[in-house]
Amino acid sequence: MTPAPILLFVYNRPEHVRQCIASLQANELAAQSPLFIYSDAAKTPESREGVEQTRQFIRDIDGFASVTIIEREQNWGLARSIIDGVTTQVNHFGRVIVMEDDLIAAPYFLQFMNDALETYKDEPRVGHIQGCDFTQDTSLPDTFLIKWTGSWGWGTWDRAWKLFNPNGKELLQQLEERNLTHRFDFNSTYGYTRMLRRQIEGKNNSWAIRWNASLFLADILSLNAGRSLIRNTGFDGSGTNCGGGGLYDSTLWLNPLPVEKLSPIEENEKAREAFVRYYHRTNCFMAKAIRRIKRTLKGDFGA
């Protein structure tokens, strides 16, 4: 098995990129994995220095089978860049692993992702592999199937990516017509439908909510790691979509995480219940109010 290519999307945070690359290099499979780095151009004059520092760093990266850098001449934004990059490379290689610059990978992340992509390559009902678990719910098994696609350290195949519908309006219409919004929102504990509406209104440009809805509507499952192999460090206020608070922090699992094909291929309802509990605990009115008060007292005014 040839390891899947790694697609890394970077912008203007050189320190985050350094941490991300170092964590990937610590994976044994890095030396056998092609790395494609998509570097977006500055959106504002204030961003130019960070973009240039990031580009200077990525031009000297080694430790991978190959390093290919795509430097955008104009600012594409994350959504357009990811959709283009994933489409291009998954059509060429048949499978991809996708990372963003604020993610830290555990030492066996690449092994897990490649094992999962190989194990489920011919399983049409599985379309996504997710390496991050932020619930930190110890009741979760090592791996489980769920109708939900996380966007932090993930992988897919060309057969699944063909299901991606970039038209948020069409996706929302189908969710509402089929009375699926309650389940899509984990029993109304988290506002994924609201996120999709805001994407339609131009209030966010999330590719991830459209990918999530696309597979959900197609009844396609994701294989998730129940022990987190990814940690998101972007909740420090430096990212476009990530405010402070540490709400989605996770503890990296530093051991191998075996992949065995699950049977039957169906959603793990107990795992879904764990997500409902998590979102209920963290997203209810009281939890959000307390969190905002604590963050305000600390001077953290992130979203």
Disulfide bonds with the S-S distance in Angstrom:
none
